[in-house]
Amino acid sequence: QVRLVESGGGLVQPGGSLRLSCEASISDFRILGMGWYRQAPGQARELVASMSAIGEPRRYSDSVKGRFTISRDNPNKKLYLQMDNLKPEDTAVYYCNTLLRNINYWGSGTLVTVSS
């Protein structure tokens, strides 16, 4: 069983930055490949960024490549998403995700709103 809790969302102006955090409750965080997804109103949930248990490779959707950076802190069992040069189309609920023993685990999400 894995519990994921996201934080760090909020309202930011276009061009601004936010850093999302995801804290995992699991005895050995190092075994988990992790990902960030987002879901905008009326749209399907989409994968934004992912990284393997060993850290590489890191993958990004084309829409965020060059602007977002995924990283992890294994001792503190945290996953991060640094989001720079935010655009209004980045507005969505962002979810932390992992797959363990064929079960998908999700956090409850954190809302990011990019607006002037």
N, C-alpha and C positions, 0 to 999 in steps of 0.2 A: 504494500500500500504506500502511495506517495501523495502527500498533500503539498500543493503549490499555492503560494500567495504572492500576488503581484502588487507593486506599489510604484509611485512616481509619476502617474499621469496627472494631467491638468490642462489648463488653458494657456496657450502660447501663441505669440504672433508669428506670422509667416517669416521664415528666415531664422527663427529662434531654435533653441535646443532643449531637449529633455533627456533624462536618463531613467529608464525603467529598470526596476529590480524584481527579481523573482526569487523567493526563498523556498527551498525544498525541505520537507521533513522526511528524510530517509537516512539510514545509518551510513551508507556509503554513496555519497553524491557522485563520486568519480566514475561510477559505472554507467551513468546516464548520458545518452545523447539528448540534447535539449533543443527546443525551438521556440520561436516567437511567431504567433499568428495574429492577425487582426481581422475585425469584421466591422465594416461600415454599415450604416442603416440601409436595409433593403438589399444588401449584397451578401454573397457567400463568404465564409471564412477563408482567408488565404494565408499561405505561409509567407512570412516576411524574411526570416533568417533562421539558420540552424547551424549547430556545431556538434561534432561527434564527442564521445566520451573522452577522447584523447586530445581534444581541442581543434584538431584539423581533420578534414577540411571544414571551412566555414562557407556557407552558401547564402546567397541573398537573392531576393526577387529583383528583377530588372528595375522595378519602380523605385527601389531604395538603394540600389548599388551605388557606392561612393558617398552616400549620405549617412547610412546607419552602420553601426558596428556592434556585433555580438561578442560577448566575452563571458568568462566564468571565473568564479573564485571558489575553488574546491574546498579549502579548509572551512570557509564560512557557508558553504552549501548555497551559493547564490549564482544566479544567471543575470546578466545585464544586457540592456539594449541602449546604446548611446545613439540618439537621434539628432542629427544636425541638419541645418538648412531645411527645416520643416515646411511643408506645403499644405494648403487647405485640404488637398486630397489625401493627406495622411490621417485626417480625422477618422477615428475608429476606436472601438474597444480592443485593447491589445491583451492577448492571452499567452501565458506560458504553457508549454506542453512538453510531455515526455512519454515515451513508450517503454513499458517494462513488462516483460513476460506476456507480450501480445495484448496488453491493456493500455489504452490511451488515457493519460491523466491530464486534466486541465485545471487551471486556476479559475477564479471567478471573474478575472479581467480587471483592467484599469483603463479608464476613459482618457483619451488624448483628443483635445480639440484645438485645431489650428485655425485661428481667426483673428482678423484685425478689429 
